[in-house]
């Protein structure tokens, strides 16, 4: 009993809906006969436009066999009570005609199903082939066969066949698509798709500024057609219609151009029918007018289909470009368009670098799956995370929200969701390690790409224990990037400048000069950048070896050009980084350059910096031994503060110790520093090494260093750095003065 009481109302509603549908079809078809009479050639008894036939075709395309009972009933009623045909003839026509339409619509749907959904042009060609070429011929033959079978009178001449076929074709090309569009507007899903497609085409059109003139021109054509009493003028307006429609299609959607075509075709057909019935035009002229109108409608029908196909194809290409191939999430290009729609756009970054850094075996596919699963999880549980974007070159998620609707509580909820999320991969479940939420308001004057880059860059710098962090996305240009650009340009253009800082011999006067070669980089403002300003970037980007090679080559070149008497130079000291010293073939490069520029290697001293430990001491020892064999001296720079200084002395053969300036700067005030320098001096004497003290700033420093048996002093108290060329020119001028 409960089952019956439950299903009966449902069955009743279904039956009532079906009944109302059938009644609606019957009434619509009976009414369509009245409208069709407006376009009837009375002398030939032919409907040039049959709203009934087009409505039947549209109904069978949409409702299929469900529409047949109502169609047959409505035809039977019309033939019996309106046309007053014999019962047998009425039944024959009522059964045969709908069945033929049903067969051809079924054939079209079957062929159409084998064509891709968005290939509107091919579907239009299929529709024309089936419903506009073959169907009118078969339908005309069927009418003739039924009429002859029941001795029903009909126009048995070529003109009748021509009218019947042409009118049926014109009906199917003009009215059936119109009814199908009306049916689509009745259903929410189809209406939304149809209107959205039309709106997208208008929005993407390239000639928005021409829309109003196009509407005005179209209105003038319609008004002229409505008031025209000359069929020649009407025919000319139809021809003018083609380029006007062509201009409107795509740029202004497809609905308005289609309506323009429909209205002008109805006016033209009505005027032609009246003119023929009143004897104003001959049958040949009428036939030509209808044929021209049919051709124009076919052309416009194909133009509409091609415009739809072009639009959909373009949208698919754009969508493909704006989707990440692994995650199917929106790309940066899509984000750029979406940002414009927000008054205060705020970017939210979910940084997954911690888990992807640790799970190195995930690979590209695994990382893509991680991001895709997390975005789906967040979409289901957070209203802020409905549309995810993939950050370029990362496995991080980006979301776009309006700052007016954002609060930190929501962001913490997203963080909790990310922490609770489990990533399923290869039959295992993995929790996300230390997800970070980084967000920032986009300034109005910053590009989307730059804002995302800034967001990702700052996200990597945030500590893992900081769950939610707000950052500044002002996107001010990084000073490091500017300096790196200068460095690269300096390599390309030989723009580095060689400076030097002379030594002073402390234990015995010497006519020969020793100096250390220094490197400077001119800035864009004309200032000179010292190594402390740009060398960290040299190290970060691994350019140490290239830089050392540049210094060696250009120092040797400058010495060859400006040194006239090598007796004036005791030692020219050139710095070598640990990376260069462990570079295989460094010794051969130096010897080759020395031979090329005719440089006596016994005048060259290479200073080894202790800022970084030697990765390959064996290779370093090979290079040092080879250089010493060719006469070069080796100095250990910054001695006392770097990596295992005293241990180096046991393993690496050096000739000079350069005492770090931190022990010298306060030597006149700090007894500990003085004792350290004294011990280093004692060790150097024991090992037979020369010593150089850095950071010598005063005469007091010099006197103490002399007392401690330090051999050379270097610092601002001795000489400030100056261009190497100027120093060499100064030596030459001093030599000339002595000679004079």
Secondary structure, DSSP 4 states (H G I P E B T S, - for coil): -HHHHHHHHHHHHHHHHHHHHHHHHHHHHHHHHHHHGGGEETTTTEESS-HHHHHHHHHHHHHGGGGHHHHHHHHHHIIIIIS---HHHHHHHHHHHHHHHHHHHHHHHHHHHTS-TT-HHHHHHHHIIIIIIIHHHHHHHHHHHHHHHTT-----SHHHHHHHHHHHHHHIIIIIHHHHHHHHHHSHHHHHHHHHHHHHHHHH-S-GGGHHHHHHHHHHHHHHHHH---HHHHHHHHHHHHHHHHHHTBTTBSHHHHHHHHHHHHHHHHHHHHHHHTTSS-HHHHHHHHHHHHHHHHHHHHHHHHHHHHHHHHHHHHHHHTB-TTT--B-HHHHHHHHTT-TTEEEEEEE-HHHHHH-GGGHHHHHHHHHHHHHHHHHHH-GGGSSEEEPTTSS-EEEEEEGGG--HHHHHHHHHHHHH-EEEETTEEEEPPS-EEEEEEPPTTS-HHHHHHHHHHHHHHS-TT--EEE-----PPPHHHHHHHHHHHHHHHT-EEEEEEE-EESSS--SSEEEEEEEEEE-TTSPEEPHHHHHHHHHHTT-HHHHHHHHHHHHHHHHHHH-S-GGGEEEEEEEE-HHHHTSTTHHHHHHHHHHHHT--GGGEEEEEP-SS--S-HHHHHHHHHHHHHTT-EEEEEEETTSSSHHHHHHHS--SEEEE-GGGTTTTTT-HHHHHHHHHHHHHHHHHT-EEEE----SHHHHHHHHHTT--EE-STTT---EEHHHHHHHHHHHHHHHH-
